[in-house]
Every structure is written in C-alpha cells, then in structure tokens.
C-alpha cells in the first residue's frame, strides 16, 4: 500500500513529515548527529535490516538531508554526511529528546543535553530569534504567511476563531 504524500500541501509540518516522518529516518539523522557516517555503523547501532537502511539512506540523500560521499574505490564504500538542511534538523531532535525525557522516561532520563562549559544539564526551549522571548501559547500564534493559499487562510482563520471562542 502506498503511503499518503504531503509534499503538495502548504503546511510546513506536513511537508517536513514527508521528508523525515518515518522513525528510521529520524533515528538515522540522530545517529548522524552522534557522528556515525558509515552504513555498517548505522546498521550496527540501530539494529536495522540492510534493505530498510539502504532505502532510508537513499531517501535522506534524495531529500537533501544527507550527502553520500565515496571513501573507498575498491570495494566502493560510502559515508553519509549531514548537509546544511540536515544540520538544521538538530533543534527538532533536541525538542524530541526533551519531550521524551519529560513524558516518557518514568525511570528518569537516559540521555540529556549538557552545557559543554559548565557540564550542567541544559533544558532546550524554543525562543523567538528576533526578540529572544520564549515562544508560548500565550505570546505567539500561528498566522498565514505571504504564500498562503486561500485554503490555508481559511484553515488558519477557523483555528483563530476557535481559539478566540475558547478564550471567552
């Protein structure tokens, strides 16, 4: 069965999920951030079937998140390096790390983010790069962008109406 594609939707979340919305792809990107780059390293660390890993790596290369670089001619062997687009996925991974630690680690966190300078645990949060203010539901809302279609404009207007009705 062919899965639904989201790349023709204007929603940036749907378009992003079209590129990385499959758990193996996200785990491969995580491991690339950990420094893994070779097929056998990914396979061993993830305990993933070779055919699945081959497809996921090819998809991440096709989507521009990884680049495939040959490091041996005989036999031909490749490494997979994060591209700028792939490196921009880091905040998403850190948000998932924090969310998982907060909600799905009853025994306590197994992996944490730490400040290199102080060695203390860092808690990632999203802030507005323009103002430095934390982004919260009370301070920021979703709005239509300059390229929004009529469908997106209607959808956002409906969401904002629901929000206003709920607040009153």
Phi and psi in radians as a Rosetta constraint file:
Dihedral C 1 N 2 CA 2 C 2 CIRCULARHARMONIC -1.338 0.35
Dihedral N 2 CA 2 C 2 N 3 CIRCULARHARMONIC 2.284 0.35
Dihedral C 2 N 3 CA 3 C 3 CIRCULARHARMONIC -1.385 0.35
Dihedral N 3 CA 3 C 3 N 4 CIRCULARHARMONIC 2.732 0.35
Dihedral C 3 N 4 CA 4 C 4 CIRCULARHARMONIC -1.170 0.35
Dihedral N 4 CA 4 C 4 N 5 CIRCULARHARMONIC 2.459 0.35
Dihedral C 4 N 5 CA 5 C 5 CIRCULARHARMONIC -1.752 0.35
Dihedral N 5 CA 5 C 5 N 6 CIRCULARHARMONIC 2.530 0.35
Dihedral C 5 N 6 CA 6 C 6 CIRCULARHARMONIC -2.023 0.35
Dihedral N 6 CA 6 C 6 N 7 CIRCULARHARMONIC 0.014 0.35
Dihedral C 6 N 7 CA 7 C 7 CIRCULARHARMONIC -1.180 0.35
Dihedral N 7 CA 7 C 7 N 8 CIRCULARHARMONIC -0.257 0.35
Dihedral C 7 N 8 CA 8 C 8 CIRCULARHARMONIC -1.645 0.35
Dihedral N 8 CA 8 C 8 N 9 CIRCULARHARMONIC 0.019 0.35
Dihedral C 8 N 9 CA 9 C 9 CIRCULARHARMONIC -1.531 0.35
Dihedral N 9 CA 9 C 9 N 10 CIRCULARHARMONIC 2.643 0.35
Dihedral C 9 N 10 CA 10 C 10 CIRCULARHARMONIC -1.441 0.35
Dihedral N 10 CA 10 C 10 N 11 CIRCULARHARMONIC -0.229 0.35
Dihedral C 10 N 11 CA 11 C 11 CIRCULARHARMONIC -1.175 0.35
Dihedral N 11 CA 11 C 11 N 12 CIRCULARHARMONIC 2.115 0.35
Dihedral C 11 N 12 CA 12 C 12 CIRCULARHARMONIC -1.143 0.35
Dihedral N 12 CA 12 C 12 N 13 CIRCULARHARMONIC -0.470 0.35
Dihedral C 12 N 13 CA 13 C 13 CIRCULARHARMONIC -1.215 0.35
Dihedral N 13 CA 13 C 13 N 14 CIRCULARHARMONIC -0.792 0.35
Dihedral C 13 N 14 CA 14 C 14 CIRCULARHARMONIC -1.078 0.35
Dihedral N 14 CA 14 C 14 N 15 CIRCULARHARMONIC -0.771 0.35
Dihedral C 14 N 15 CA 15 C 15 CIRCULARHARMONIC -1.101 0.35
Dihedral N 15 CA 15 C 15 N 16 CIRCULARHARMONIC -0.662 0.35
Dihedral C 15 N 16 CA 16 C 16 CIRCULARHARMONIC -1.152 0.35
Dihedral N 16 CA 16 C 16 N 17 CIRCULARHARMONIC -0.754 0.35
Dihedral C 16 N 17 CA 17 C 17 CIRCULARHARMONIC -1.101 0.35
Dihedral N 17 CA 17 C 17 N 18 CIRCULARHARMONIC -0.531 0.35
Dihedral C 17 N 18 CA 18 C 18 CIRCULARHARMONIC -1.091 0.35
Dihedral N 18 CA 18 C 18 N 19 CIRCULARHARMONIC -0.486 0.35
Dihedral C 18 N 19 CA 19 C 19 CIRCULARHARMONIC -1.577 0.35
Dihedral N 19 CA 19 C 19 N 20 CIRCULARHARMONIC -0.668 0.35
Dihedral C 19 N 20 CA 20 C 20 CIRCULARHARMONIC -2.331 0.35
Dihedral N 20 CA 20 C 20 N 21 CIRCULARHARMONIC 0.253 0.35
Dihedral C 20 N 21 CA 21 C 21 CIRCULARHARMONIC -1.379 0.35
Dihedral N 21 CA 21 C 21 N 22 CIRCULARHARMONIC 0.353 0.35
Dihedral C 21 N 22 CA 22 C 22 CIRCULARHARMONIC -2.076 0.35
Dihedral N 22 CA 22 C 22 N 23 CIRCULARHARMONIC 2.334 0.35
Dihedral C 22 N 23 CA 23 C 23 CIRCULARHARMONIC -1.029 0.35
Dihedral N 23 CA 23 C 23 N 24 CIRCULARHARMONIC -0.652 0.35
Dihedral C 23 N 24 CA 24 C 24 CIRCULARHARMONIC -1.088 0.35
Dihedral N 24 CA 24 C 24 N 25 CIRCULARHARMONIC -0.687 0.35
Dihedral C 24 N 25 CA 25 C 25 CIRCULARHARMONIC -1.102 0.35
Dihedral N 25 CA 25 C 25 N 26 CIRCULARHARMONIC -0.732 0.35
Dihedral C 25 N 26 CA 26 C 26 CIRCULARHARMONIC -1.159 0.35
Dihedral N 26 CA 26 C 26 N 27 CIRCULARHARMONIC -0.695 0.35
Dihedral C 26 N 27 CA 27 C 27 CIRCULARHARMONIC -1.203 0.35
Dihedral N 27 CA 27 C 27 N 28 CIRCULARHARMONIC -0.608 0.35
Dihedral C 27 N 28 CA 28 C 28 CIRCULARHARMONIC -1.119 0.35
Dihedral N 28 CA 28 C 28 N 29 CIRCULARHARMONIC -0.769 0.35
Dihedral C 28 N 29 CA 29 C 29 CIRCULARHARMONIC -1.090 0.35
Dihedral N 29 CA 29 C 29 N 30 CIRCULARHARMONIC -0.741 0.35
Dihedral C 29 N 30 CA 30 C 30 CIRCULARHARMONIC -0.968 0.35
Dihedral N 30 CA 30 C 30 N 31 CIRCULARHARMONIC -0.836 0.35
Dihedral C 30 N 31 CA 31 C 31 CIRCULARHARMONIC -1.179 0.35
Dihedral N 31 CA 31 C 31 N 32 CIRCULARHARMONIC -0.551 0.35
Dihedral C 31 N 32 CA 32 C 32 CIRCULARHARMONIC -1.124 0.35
Dihedral N 32 CA 32 C 32 N 33 CIRCULARHARMONIC -0.659 0.35
Dihedral C 32 N 33 CA 33 C 33 CIRCULARHARMONIC -1.158 0.35
Dihedral N 33 CA 33 C 33 N 34 CIRCULARHARMONIC -0.525 0.35
Dihedral C 33 N 34 CA 34 C 34 CIRCULARHARMONIC -1.306 0.35
Dihedral N 34 CA 34 C 34 N 35 CIRCULARHARMONIC -0.145 0.35
Dihedral C 34 N 35 CA 35 C 35 CIRCULARHARMONIC 1.875 0.35
Dihedral N 35 CA 35 C 35 N 36 CIRCULARHARMONIC -0.019 0.35
Dihedral C 35 N 36 CA 36 C 36 CIRCULARHARMONIC -1.276 0.35
Dihedral N 36 CA 36 C 36 N 37 CIRCULARHARMONIC 2.538 0.35
Dihedral C 36 N 37 CA 37 C 37 CIRCULARHARMONIC -2.522 0.35
Dihedral N 37 CA 37 C 37 N 38 CIRCULARHARMONIC -0.260 0.35
Dihedral C 37 N 38 CA 38 C 38 CIRCULARHARMONIC -1.840 0.35
Dihedral N 38 CA 38 C 38 N 39 CIRCULARHARMONIC 2.626 0.35
Dihedral C 38 N 39 CA 39 C 39 CIRCULARHARMONIC -0.888 0.35
Dihedral N 39 CA 39 C 39 N 40 CIRCULARHARMONIC -0.883 0.35
Dihedral C 39 N 40 CA 40 C 40 CIRCULARHARMONIC -1.136 0.35
Dihedral N 40 CA 40 C 40 N 41 CIRCULARHARMONIC -0.535 0.35
Dihedral C 40 N 41 CA 41 C 41 CIRCULARHARMONIC -1.170 0.35
Dihedral N 41 CA 41 C 41 N 42 CIRCULARHARMONIC -0.813 0.35
Dihedral C 41 N 42 CA 42 C 42 CIRCULARHARMONIC -1.070 0.35
Dihedral N 42 CA 42 C 42 N 43 CIRCULARHARMONIC -0.795 0.35
Dihedral C 42 N 43 CA 43 C 43 CIRCULARHARMONIC -1.085 0.35
Dihedral N 43 CA 43 C 43 N 44 CIRCULARHARMONIC -0.778 0.35
Dihedral C 43 N 44 CA 44 C 44 CIRCULARHARMONIC -1.169 0.35
Dihedral N 44 CA 44 C 44 N 45 CIRCULARHARMONIC -0.808 0.35
Dihedral C 44 N 45 CA 45 C 45 CIRCULARHARMONIC -1.187 0.35
Dihedral N 45 CA 45 C 45 N 46 CIRCULARHARMONIC -0.696 0.35
Dihedral C 45 N 46 CA 46 C 46 CIRCULARHARMONIC -1.559 0.35
Dihedral N 46 CA 46 C 46 N 47 CIRCULARHARMONIC -0.268 0.35
Dihedral C 46 N 47 CA 47 C 47 CIRCULARHARMONIC 0.933 0.35
Dihedral N 47 CA 47 C 47 N 48 CIRCULARHARMONIC 0.876 0.35
Dihedral C 47 N 48 CA 48 C 48 CIRCULARHARMONIC -1.862 0.35
Dihedral N 48 CA 48 C 48 N 49 CIRCULARHARMONIC 2.530 0.35
Dihedral C 48 N 49 CA 49 C 49 CIRCULARHARMONIC -1.110 0.35
Dihedral N 49 CA 49 C 49 N 50 CIRCULARHARMONIC 2.453 0.35
Dihedral C 49 N 50 CA 50 C 50 CIRCULARHARMONIC -1.000 0.35
Dihedral N 50 CA 50 C 50 N 51 CIRCULARHARMONIC -0.675 0.35
Dihedral C 50 N 51 CA 51 C 51 CIRCULARHARMONIC -1.173 0.35
Dihedral N 51 CA 51 C 51 N 52 CIRCULARHARMONIC -0.647 0.35
Dihedral C 51 N 52 CA 52 C 52 CIRCULARHARMONIC -1.206 0.35
Dihedral N 52 CA 52 C 52 N 53 CIRCULARHARMONIC -0.763 0.35
Dihedral C 52 N 53 CA 53 C 53 CIRCULARHARMONIC -1.070 0.35
Dihedral N 53 CA 53 C 53 N 54 CIRCULARHARMONIC -0.742 0.35
Dihedral C 53 N 54 CA 54 C 54 CIRCULARHARMONIC -1.006 0.35
Dihedral N 54 CA 54 C 54 N 55 CIRCULARHARMONIC -0.810 0.35
Dihedral C 54 N 55 CA 55 C 55 CIRCULARHARMONIC -1.144 0.35
Dihedral N 55 CA 55 C 55 N 56 CIRCULARHARMONIC -0.743 0.35
Dihedral C 55 N 56 CA 56 C 56 CIRCULARHARMONIC -1.190 0.35
Dihedral N 56 CA 56 C 56 N 57 CIRCULARHARMONIC -0.734 0.35
Dihedral C 56 N 57 CA 57 C 57 CIRCULARHARMONIC -1.091 0.35
Dihedral N 57 CA 57 C 57 N 58 CIRCULARHARMONIC -0.755 0.35
Dihedral C 57 N 58 CA 58 C 58 CIRCULARHARMONIC -1.072 0.35
Dihedral N 58 CA 58 C 58 N 59 CIRCULARHARMONIC -0.717 0.35
Dihedral C 58 N 59 CA 59 C 59 CIRCULARHARMONIC -1.129 0.35
Dihedral N 59 CA 59 C 59 N 60 CIRCULARHARMONIC -0.725 0.35
Dihedral C 59 N 60 CA 60 C 60 CIRCULARHARMONIC -1.186 0.35
Dihedral N 60 CA 60 C 60 N 61 CIRCULARHARMONIC -0.580 0.35
Dihedral C 60 N 61 CA 61 C 61 CIRCULARHARMONIC -1.207 0.35
Dihedral N 61 CA 61 C 61 N 62 CIRCULARHARMONIC -0.795 0.35
Dihedral C 61 N 62 CA 62 C 62 CIRCULARHARMONIC -1.060 0.35
Dihedral N 62 CA 62 C 62 N 63 CIRCULARHARMONIC -0.641 0.35
Dihedral C 62 N 63 CA 63 C 63 CIRCULARHARMONIC -1.426 0.35
Dihedral N 63 CA 63 C 63 N 64 CIRCULARHARMONIC -0.070 0.35
Dihedral C 63 N 64 CA 64 C 64 CIRCULARHARMONIC 1.442 0.35
Dihedral N 64 CA 64 C 64 N 65 CIRCULARHARMONIC 0.319 0.35
Dihedral C 64 N 65 CA 65 C 65 CIRCULARHARMONIC -1.608 0.35
Dihedral N 65 CA 65 C 65 N 66 CIRCULARHARMONIC -0.496 0.35
Dihedral C 65 N 66 CA 66 C 66 CIRCULARHARMONIC -2.224 0.35
Dihedral N 66 CA 66 C 66 N 67 CIRCULARHARMONIC 2.664 0.35
Dihedral C 66 N 67 CA 67 C 67 CIRCULARHARMONIC -2.043 0.35
Dihedral N 67 CA 67 C 67 N 68 CIRCULARHARMONIC 2.524 0.35
Dihedral C 67 N 68 CA 68 C 68 CIRCULARHARMONIC -1.722 0.35
Dihedral N 68 CA 68 C 68 N 69 CIRCULARHARMONIC 2.102 0.35
Dihedral C 68 N 69 CA 69 C 69 CIRCULARHARMONIC -2.157 0.35
Dihedral N 69 CA 69 C 69 N 70 CIRCULARHARMONIC 2.159 0.35
Dihedral C 69 N 70 CA 70 C 70 CIRCULARHARMONIC -1.291 0.35
Dihedral N 70 CA 70 C 70 N 71 CIRCULARHARMONIC 2.301 0.35
Dihedral C 70 N 71 CA 71 C 71 CIRCULARHARMONIC -2.066 0.35
Dihedral N 71 CA 71 C 71 N 72 CIRCULARHARMONIC -0.138 0.35
Dihedral C 71 N 72 CA 72 C 72 CIRCULARHARMONIC -2.543 0.35
Dihedral N 72 CA 72 C 72 N 73 CIRCULARHARMONIC 2.369 0.35
Dihedral C 72 N 73 CA 73 C 73 CIRCULARHARMONIC -1.548 0.35
Dihedral N 73 CA 73 C 73 N 74 CIRCULARHARMONIC -0.664 0.35
Dihedral C 73 N 74 CA 74 C 74 CIRCULARHARMONIC -2.244 0.35
Dihedral N 74 CA 74 C 74 N 75 CIRCULARHARMONIC 1.863 0.35
Dihedral C 74 N 75 CA 75 C 75 CIRCULARHARMONIC -1.283 0.35
Dihedral N 75 CA 75 C 75 N 76 CIRCULARHARMONIC 2.799 0.35
Dihedral C 75 N 76 CA 76 C 76 CIRCULARHARMONIC -1.116 0.35
Dihedral N 76 CA 76 C 76 N 77 CIRCULARHARMONIC 2.172 0.35
Dihedral C 76 N 77 CA 77 C 77 CIRCULARHARMONIC -2.348 0.35
Dihedral N 77 CA 77 C 77 N 78 CIRCULARHARMONIC 2.598 0.35
Dihedral C 77 N 78 CA 78 C 78 CIRCULARHARMONIC -2.289 0.35
Dihedral N 78 CA 78 C 78 N 79 CIRCULARHARMONIC 2.686 0.35
Dihedral C 78 N 79 CA 79 C 79 CIRCULARHARMONIC -1.997 0.35
Dihedral N 79 CA 79 C 79 N 80 CIRCULARHARMONIC 2.754 0.35
Dihedral C 79 N 80 CA 80 C 80 CIRCULARHARMONIC -2.116 0.35
Dihedral N 80 CA 80 C 80 N 81 CIRCULARHARMONIC 2.083 0.35
Dihedral C 80 N 81 CA 81 C 81 CIRCULARHARMONIC -1.990 0.35
Dihedral N 81 CA 81 C 81 N 82 CIRCULARHARMONIC 2.516 0.35
Dihedral C 81 N 82 CA 82 C 82 CIRCULARHARMONIC -1.137 0.35
Dihedral N 82 CA 82 C 82 N 83 CIRCULARHARMONIC 2.383 0.35
Dihedral C 82 N 83 CA 83 C 83 CIRCULARHARMONIC -1.577 0.35
Dihedral N 83 CA 83 C 83 N 84 CIRCULARHARMONIC 3.027 0.35
Dihedral C 83 N 84 CA 84 C 84 CIRCULARHARMONIC -0.965 0.35
Dihedral N 84 CA 84 C 84 N 85 CIRCULARHARMONIC -0.692 0.35
Dihedral C 84 N 85 CA 85 C 85 CIRCULARHARMONIC -1.090 0.35
Dihedral N 85 CA 85 C 85 N 86 CIRCULARHARMONIC -0.736 0.35
Dihedral C 85 N 86 CA 86 C 86 CIRCULARHARMONIC -1.151 0.35
Dihedral N 86 CA 86 C 86 N 87 CIRCULARHARMONIC -0.727 0.35
Dihedral C 86 N 87 CA 87 C 87 CIRCULARHARMONIC -1.125 0.35
Dihedral N 87 CA 87 C 87 N 88 CIRCULARHARMONIC -0.513 0.35
Dihedral C 87 N 88 CA 88 C 88 CIRCULARHARMONIC -1.207 0.35
Dihedral N 88 CA 88 C 88 N 89 CIRCULARHARMONIC -0.163 0.35
Dihedral C 88 N 89 CA 89 C 89 CIRCULARHARMONIC -1.403 0.35
Dihedral N 89 CA 89 C 89 N 90 CIRCULARHARMONIC -0.189 0.35
Dihedral C 89 N 90 CA 90 C 90 CIRCULARHARMONIC -0.955 0.35
Dihedral N 90 CA 90 C 90 N 91 CIRCULARHARMONIC -0.811 0.35
Dihedral C 90 N 91 CA 91 C 91 CIRCULARHARMONIC -1.040 0.35
Dihedral N 91 CA 91 C 91 N 92 CIRCULARHARMONIC -0.557 0.35
Dihedral C 91 N 92 CA 92 C 92 CIRCULARHARMONIC -1.146 0.35
Dihedral N 92 CA 92 C 92 N 93 CIRCULARHARMONIC -0.783 0.35
Dihedral C 92 N 93 CA 93 C 93 CIRCULARHARMONIC -1.095 0.35
Dihedral N 93 CA 93 C 93 N 94 CIRCULARHARMONIC -0.724 0.35
Dihedral C 93 N 94 CA 94 C 94 CIRCULARHARMONIC -1.158 0.35
Dihedral N 94 CA 94 C 94 N 95 CIRCULARHARMONIC -0.630 0.35
Dihedral C 94 N 95 CA 95 C 95 CIRCULARHARMONIC -1.147 0.35
Dihedral N 95 CA 95 C 95 N 96 CIRCULARHARMONIC -0.714 0.35
Dihedral C 95 N 96 CA 96 C 96 CIRCULARHARMONIC -1.131 0.35
Dihedral N 96 CA 96 C 96 N 97 CIRCULARHARMONIC -0.678 0.35
Dihedral C 96 N 97 CA 97 C 97 CIRCULARHARMONIC -1.031 0.35
Dihedral N 97 CA 97 C 97 N 98 CIRCULARHARMONIC -0.875 0.35
Dihedral C 97 N 98 CA 98 C 98 CIRCULARHARMONIC -1.155 0.35
Dihedral N 98 CA 98 C 98 N 99 CIRCULARHARMONIC -0.753 0.35
Dihedral C 98 N 99 CA 99 C 99 CIRCULARHARMONIC -1.061 0.35
Dihedral N 99 CA 99 C 99 N 100 CIRCULARHARMONIC -0.785 0.35
Dihedral C 99 N 100 CA 100 C 100 CIRCULARHARMONIC -1.104 0.35
Dihedral N 100 CA 100 C 100 N 101 CIRCULARHARMONIC -0.741 0.35
Dihedral C 100 N 101 CA 101 C 101 CIRCULARHARMONIC -1.117 0.35
Dihedral N 101 CA 101 C 101 N 102 CIRCULARHARMONIC -0.674 0.35
Dihedral C 101 N 102 CA 102 C 102 CIRCULARHARMONIC -1.249 0.35
Dihedral N 102 CA 102 C 102 N 103 CIRCULARHARMONIC -0.699 0.35
Dihedral C 102 N 103 CA 103 C 103 CIRCULARHARMONIC -1.968 0.35
Dihedral N 103 CA 103 C 103 N 104 CIRCULARHARMONIC -0.308 0.35
Dihedral C 103 N 104 CA 104 C 104 CIRCULARHARMONIC -2.291 0.35
Dihedral N 104 CA 104 C 104 N 105 CIRCULARHARMONIC 0.451 0.35
Dihedral C 104 N 105 CA 105 C 105 CIRCULARHARMONIC -2.275 0.35
Dihedral N 105 CA 105 C 105 N 106 CIRCULARHARMONIC 1.242 0.35
Dihedral C 105 N 106 CA 106 C 106 CIRCULARHARMONIC -1.085 0.35
Dihedral N 106 CA 106 C 106 N 107 CIRCULARHARMONIC -0.432 0.35
Dihedral C 106 N 107 CA 107 C 107 CIRCULARHARMONIC -1.465 0.35
Dihedral N 107 CA 107 C 107 N 108 CIRCULARHARMONIC -0.108 0.35
Dihedral C 107 N 108 CA 108 C 108 CIRCULARHARMONIC 1.869 0.35
Dihedral N 108 CA 108 C 108 N 109 CIRCULARHARMONIC 2.837 0.35
Dihedral C 108 N 109 CA 109 C 109 CIRCULARHARMONIC -1.170 0.35
Dihedral N 109 CA 109 C 109 N 110 CIRCULARHARMONIC 2.359 0.35
Dihedral C 109 N 110 CA 110 C 110 CIRCULARHARMONIC -1.626 0.35
Dihedral N 110 CA 110 C 110 N 111 CIRCULARHARMONIC -0.441 0.35
Dihedral C 110 N 111 CA 111 C 111 CIRCULARHARMONIC -2.337 0.35
Dihedral N 111 CA 111 C 111 N 112 CIRCULARHARMONIC 2.302 0.35
Dihedral C 111 N 112 CA 112 C 112 CIRCULARHARMONIC -2.300 0.35
Dihedral N 112 CA 112 C 112 N 113 CIRCULARHARMONIC 2.821 0.35
Dihedral C 112 N 113 CA 113 C 113 CIRCULARHARMONIC -1.612 0.35
Dihedral N 113 CA 113 C 113 N 114 CIRCULARHARMONIC 2.281 0.35
Dihedral C 113 N 114 CA 114 C 114 CIRCULARHARMONIC -2.194 0.35
Dihedral N 114 CA 114 C 114 N 115 CIRCULARHARMONIC 2.627 0.35
Dihedral C 114 N 115 CA 115 C 115 CIRCULARHARMONIC -1.351 0.35
Dihedral N 115 CA 115 C 115 N 116 CIRCULARHARMONIC 2.128 0.35
Dihedral C 115 N 116 CA 116 C 116 CIRCULARHARMONIC -1.042 0.35
Dihedral N 116 CA 116 C 116 N 117 CIRCULARHARMONIC -0.700 0.35
Dihedral C 116 N 117 CA 117 C 117 CIRCULARHARMONIC -1.213 0.35
Dihedral N 117 CA 117 C 117 N 118 CIRCULARHARMONIC -0.798 0.35
Dihedral C 117 N 118 CA 118 C 118 CIRCULARHARMONIC -1.701 0.35
Dihedral N 118 CA 118 C 118 N 119 CIRCULARHARMONIC -0.374 0.35
Dihedral C 118 N 119 CA 119 C 119 CIRCULARHARMONIC 1.342 0.35
Dihedral N 119 CA 119 C 119 N 120 CIRCULARHARMONIC 0.045 0.35
Dihedral C 119 N 120 CA 120 C 120 CIRCULARHARMONIC -1.565 0.35
Dihedral N 120 CA 120 C 120 N 121 CIRCULARHARMONIC 2.704 0.35
Dihedral C 120 N 121 CA 121 C 121 CIRCULARHARMONIC -1.110 0.35
Dihedral N 121 CA 121 C 121 N 122 CIRCULARHARMONIC 2.369 0.35
Dihedral C 121 N 122 CA 122 C 122 CIRCULARHARMONIC -1.857 0.35
Dihedral N 122 CA 122 C 122 N 123 CIRCULARHARMONIC 2.456 0.35
Dihedral C 122 N 123 CA 123 C 123 CIRCULARHARMONIC -1.920 0.35
Dihedral N 123 CA 123 C 123 N 124 CIRCULARHARMONIC 1.896 0.35
Dihedral C 123 N 124 CA 124 C 124 CIRCULARHARMONIC -1.174 0.35
Dihedral N 124 CA 124 C 124 N 125 CIRCULARHARMONIC 2.502 0.35
Dihedral C 124 N 125 CA 125 C 125 CIRCULARHARMONIC -2.543 0.35
Dihedral N 125 CA 125 C 125 N 126 CIRCULARHARMONIC 2.716 0.35
Dihedral C 125 N 126 CA 126 C 126 CIRCULARHARMONIC -1.591 0.35
Dihedral N 126 CA 126 C 126 N 127 CIRCULARHARMONIC 2.311 0.35
Dihedral C 126 N 127 CA 127 C 127 CIRCULARHARMONIC -2.245 0.35
Dihedral N 127 CA 127 C 127 N 128 CIRCULARHARMONIC 2.744 0.35
Dihedral C 127 N 128 CA 128 C 128 CIRCULARHARMONIC -1.333 0.35
Dihedral N 128 CA 128 C 128 N 129 CIRCULARHARMONIC 2.081 0.35
Dihedral C 128 N 129 CA 129 C 129 CIRCULARHARMONIC -1.110 0.35
Dihedral N 129 CA 129 C 129 N 130 CIRCULARHARMONIC -0.433 0.35
Dihedral C 129 N 130 CA 130 C 130 CIRCULARHARMONIC -1.294 0.35
Dihedral N 130 CA 130 C 130 N 131 CIRCULARHARMONIC -0.657 0.35
Dihedral C 130 N 131 CA 131 C 131 CIRCULARHARMONIC -2.037 0.35
Dihedral N 131 CA 131 C 131 N 132 CIRCULARHARMONIC -0.328 0.35
Dihedral C 131 N 132 CA 132 C 132 CIRCULARHARMONIC 1.409 0.35
Dihedral N 132 CA 132 C 132 N 133 CIRCULARHARMONIC 0.017 0.35
Dihedral C 132 N 133 CA 133 C 133 CIRCULARHARMONIC -1.353 0.35
Dihedral N 133 CA 133 C 133 N 134 CIRCULARHARMONIC 2.452 0.35
Dihedral C 133 N 134 CA 134 C 134 CIRCULARHARMONIC -1.048 0.35
Dihedral N 134 CA 134 C 134 N 135 CIRCULARHARMONIC 2.496 0.35
Dihedral C 134 N 135 CA 135 C 135 CIRCULARHARMONIC -1.599 0.35
Dihedral N 135 CA 135 C 135 N 136 CIRCULARHARMONIC 2.069 0.35
Dihedral C 135 N 136 CA 136 C 136 CIRCULARHARMONIC -2.312 0.35
Dihedral N 136 CA 136 C 136 N 137 CIRCULARHARMONIC 2.872 0.35
Dihedral C 136 N 137 CA 137 C 137 CIRCULARHARMONIC -1.094 0.35
Dihedral N 137 CA 137 C 137 N 138 CIRCULARHARMONIC -0.404 0.35
Dihedral C 137 N 138 CA 138 C 138 CIRCULARHARMONIC -1.427 0.35
Dihedral N 138 CA 138 C 138 N 139 CIRCULARHARMONIC -0.386 0.35
Dihedral C 138 N 139 CA 139 C 139 CIRCULARHARMONIC -1.930 0.35
Dihedral N 139 CA 139 C 139 N 140 CIRCULARHARMONIC -0.275 0.35
Dihedral C 139 N 140 CA 140 C 140 CIRCULARHARMONIC -2.457 0.35
Dihedral N 140 CA 140 C 140 N 141 CIRCULARHARMONIC 2.493 0.35
Dihedral C 140 N 141 CA 141 C 141 CIRCULARHARMONIC -2.284 0.35
Dihedral N 141 CA 141 C 141 N 142 CIRCULARHARMONIC 2.819 0.35
Dihedral C 141 N 142 CA 142 C 142 CIRCULARHARMONIC -1.358 0.35
Dihedral N 142 CA 142 C 142 N 143 CIRCULARHARMONIC 2.408 0.35
Dihedral C 142 N 143 CA 143 C 143 CIRCULARHARMONIC -2.412 0.35
Dihedral N 143 CA 143 C 143 N 144 CIRCULARHARMONIC 2.842 0.35
Dihedral C 143 N 144 CA 144 C 144 CIRCULARHARMONIC -1.251 0.35
Dihedral N 144 CA 144 C 144 N 145 CIRCULARHARMONIC 2.476 0.35
Dihedral C 144 N 145 CA 145 C 145 CIRCULARHARMONIC -1.623 0.35
Dihedral N 145 CA 145 C 145 N 146 CIRCULARHARMONIC 3.041 0.35
Dihedral C 145 N 146 CA 146 C 146 CIRCULARHARMONIC -1.104 0.35
Dihedral N 146 CA 146 C 146 N 147 CIRCULARHARMONIC -0.397 0.35
Dihedral C 146 N 147 CA 147 C 147 CIRCULARHARMONIC -1.742 0.35
Dihedral N 147 CA 147 C 147 N 148 CIRCULARHARMONIC 0.176 0.35
Dihedral C 147 N 148 CA 148 C 148 CIRCULARHARMONIC -1.076 0.35
Dihedral N 148 CA 148 C 148 N 149 CIRCULARHARMONIC 2.311 0.35
Dihedral C 148 N 149 CA 149 C 149 CIRCULARHARMONIC -1.331 0.35
Dihedral N 149 CA 149 C 149 N 150 CIRCULARHARMONIC 2.968 0.35
Dihedral C 149 N 150 CA 150 C 150 CIRCULARHARMONIC -1.048 0.35
Dihedral N 150 CA 150 C 150 N 151 CIRCULARHARMONIC -0.665 0.35
Dihedral C 150 N 151 CA 151 C 151 CIRCULARHARMONIC -1.074 0.35
Dihedral N 151 CA 151 C 151 N 152 CIRCULARHARMONIC -0.793 0.35
Dihedral C 151 N 152 CA 152 C 152 CIRCULARHARMONIC -1.134 0.35
Dihedral N 152 CA 152 C 152 N 153 CIRCULARHARMONIC -0.742 0.35
Dihedral C 152 N 153 CA 153 C 153 CIRCULARHARMONIC -1.039 0.35
Dihedral N 153 CA 153 C 153 N 154 CIRCULARHARMONIC -0.765 0.35
Dihedral C 153 N 154 CA 154 C 154 CIRCULARHARMONIC -1.122 0.35
Dihedral N 154 CA 154 C 154 N 155 CIRCULARHARMONIC -0.756 0.35
Dihedral C 154 N 155 CA 155 C 155 CIRCULARHARMONIC -1.074 0.35
Dihedral N 155 CA 155 C 155 N 156 CIRCULARHARMONIC -0.806 0.35
Dihedral C 155 N 156 CA 156 C 156 CIRCULARHARMONIC -1.163 0.35
Dihedral N 156 CA 156 C 156 N 157 CIRCULARHARMONIC -0.691 0.35
Dihedral C 156 N 157 CA 157 C 157 CIRCULARHARMONIC -1.058 0.35
Dihedral N 157 CA 157 C 157 N 158 CIRCULARHARMONIC -0.743 0.35
Dihedral C 157 N 158 CA 158 C 158 CIRCULARHARMONIC -1.091 0.35
Dihedral N 158 CA 158 C 158 N 159 CIRCULARHARMONIC -0.755 0.35
Dihedral C 158 N 159 CA 159 C 159 CIRCULARHARMONIC -1.093 0.35
Dihedral N 159 CA 159 C 159 N 160 CIRCULARHARMONIC -0.729 0.35
Dihedral C 159 N 160 CA 160 C 160 CIRCULARHARMONIC -1.179 0.35
Dihedral N 160 CA 160 C 160 N 161 CIRCULARHARMONIC -0.628 0.35
Dihedral C 160 N 161 CA 161 C 161 CIRCULARHARMONIC -1.111 0.35
Dihedral N 161 CA 161 C 161 N 162 CIRCULARHARMONIC -0.747 0.35
Dihedral C 161 N 162 CA 162 C 162 CIRCULARHARMONIC -1.078 0.35
Dihedral N 162 CA 162 C 162 N 163 CIRCULARHARMONIC -0.726 0.35
Dihedral C 162 N 163 CA 163 C 163 CIRCULARHARMONIC -1.087 0.35
Dihedral N 163 CA 163 C 163 N 164 CIRCULARHARMONIC -0.787 0.35
Dihedral C 163 N 164 CA 164 C 164 CIRCULARHARMONIC -1.127 0.35
Dihedral N 164 CA 164 C 164 N 165 CIRCULARHARMONIC -0.714 0.35
Dihedral C 164 N 165 CA 165 C 165 CIRCULARHARMONIC -1.143 0.35
Dihedral N 165 CA 165 C 165 N 166 CIRCULARHARMONIC -0.668 0.35
Dihedral C 165 N 166 CA 166 C 166 CIRCULARHARMONIC -1.211 0.35
Dihedral N 166 CA 166 C 166 N 167 CIRCULARHARMONIC -0.550 0.35
Dihedral C 166 N 167 CA 167 C 167 CIRCULARHARMONIC -1.321 0.35
Dihedral N 167 CA 167 C 167 N 168 CIRCULARHARMONIC -0.396 0.35
